[in-house]
Amino acid sequence: MKILLANLVFVSLLFAQNKLSSGNSNYELVWRSDNEDGTYSNPIIYADYSDPDVIKIGDDYYMVSSSFNCTPALPILHSKDLVNWKIINHVAQNLPSPIFDKPQHGKGVWAPSIRFYKGEVYVYYGDPDLGIFMSKTKNPADKWEPLHLIKSAKGWIDPCPLWDDDGNVYLVHAWAKSRAGFNSILTVRRMSGDGKNILDDSVNVFDGTKNHPTIEGPKFYKRNKYYYIFAPAGGVKPGWQTVLRSKNIFGPYEDKIVLEQGTTKINGPHQGAWVSTQTGEDWFIHFQDKDAYGRIVHLQPMIWKNDWPVMGIDIDGDGKGEPVLTWKKPNVGKNYPIEVPQTNDEFDSTSLGLQWQWHANHSDHWYSLTEKKGILRLYSVSEPQGFKNFWDIPNLLLQKFPAPKFSVTTKLDFNPALSGEKSGLIVMGFDYSYLAFEKKSDGIYLVKNSCKDADKETPEIEEVSVRLSNSGFFLRVTVNTGGACNFSYSEDGVKYNTIGKSLIAREGRWIGAKIGLFALSKKNISPSGYSDFDWF
């Protein structure tokens, strides 16, 4: 029976484009960038992996991205060809401060960098309120060291280290105006050899106020005796990619715009990583802001002219490239199977799929994958004190939107202990909506609730409430291009009934809209009720 139900899930991915050809799955893909003809189409990842940074180790490529308040934090993705990517790990399970036990929307992990030096992989990130953190490992897919605070500071963001040829180590970072009172400045500091301590005072190496406002997200490189700082400027949507160069690490730096939107629809093509393949090709990975879908990931060809990089395609020969939509895949010496970041979950493992994140530091007491084999059990966690709406809820189990249009189905068995418990399927952002079971004083109901401007403490509205004779249903949400979300339910997994109003999904604070599961209670009592999810 479970195989039949699982097949219904896969069929429900109504807008899948092609089947995965990696040989071990018949899952339908909701998005893929590999065209299987030697070319790829942007974006390479149609999901919110903002501020991406990438390194190559041997024949492997590793990506890290911002995760803000969500945990596990700092996702690590892996690729063999820069086009096909899979989530393989997270640097940290929770963030290193109890303030993150409650949702801290837009705070936490900003614009990390990833670097490889003498057999170890390093990740640095700036928390605009707490300072600069780092972690390292010998294997990105294995355990990382606990996050280490290298400098307590306010307003320091977007750090990136550079191990120089002479053994000196440097760190470049930007500034958050909301915390420091200023921005558009890039600062370089010297660090200890282990990359764990700041050694001396700073040097402000570049002021972009006039020509490159809001310059941030710097990435440090060295090539042909030049020090390079790749840094986005001009703002998230209207901005461009700036490159700075100097033969002295402390400047002065020359500046040049090397990638801009031009005649394309790819806004703000910037903030990312330069990486070279084993065959000597150069590529640049960056994001594009797609509102509810978050900041999705693009790959641009890159060449060097007169010791300046040119990204994308330079139509008029002025050195400023425009993003490409389709291009020949990177030459990495061989072909690899299609992979995409994970979405579906059968809950057959003893750990959650790596695509899942909570909205705050999480607890193992919120769920179980061993209480019942092949089932995710979410316990009904009590609402926090002063609860206004779901913006305050830490135990939302969510994943990123994976494509412009897709459909999600789950099978839920609701087992409440008290009146006021509810559990279901949610689309979360500044606005949100969910379809859920709720135990009321006179029975169990199927409810469709929504909230507009959740960040402003707006109360929820109950759109629909239908009394049920049983508590086992299939729940579905279909997301169409533009983020229109329609909810439906079924008793048999075949015929679905649309319920409530359509939600136009909105992003959250610095993250895209997310979709997932929850179980809540109005009272803190043990044992609580629970909900069993068979698959997602």
Salt bridges, closest charged atoms under 4 A:
ASP34 OD2 - LYS329 NZ 2.76
GLU36 OE1 - ARG32 NH1 2.80
ASP51 OD1 - ARG295 NH1 3.69
ASP53 OD2 - ARG115 NH1 2.95
ASP60 OD1 - HIS78 NE2 2.65
ASP60 OD1 - LYS80 NZ 2.98
ASP81 OD2 - LYS329 NZ 3.52
GLU120 OE1 - LYS136 NZ 3.27
GLU120 OE2 - LYS138 NZ 3.81
ASP129 OD1 - LYS154 NZ 3.30
ASP129 OD1 - ARG179 NE 2.89
GLU145 OE1 - LYS196 NZ 3.58
ASP164 OD1 - LYS222 NZ 2.81
ASP165 OD2 - LYS222 NZ 3.08
ASP200 OD2 - ARG190 NE 3.12
GLU254 OE2 - ARG245 NE 2.92
ASP255 OD2 - HIS212 NE2 2.76
ASP291 OD1 - LYS237 NZ 2.47
ASP307 OD1 - ARG223 NH1 3.07
ASP348 OD1 - LYS2 NZ 2.92
GLU371 OE2 - ARG377 NH1 3.98
GLU383 OE2 - LYS522 NZ 3.60
ASP431 OD2 - LYS452 NZ 3.61
ASP431 OD1 - ARG506 NH1 2.96
GLU438 OE1 - LYS422 NZ 3.88
ASP453 OD1 - ARG506 NH1 2.94
ASP455 OD2 - ARG509 NH2 3.39
GLU462 OE2 - LYS440 NZ 3.13
GLU463 OE1 - LYS448 NZ 3.15
ASP532 OD1 - ARG377 NE 2.73
ASP534 OD1 - LYS2 NZ 3.76
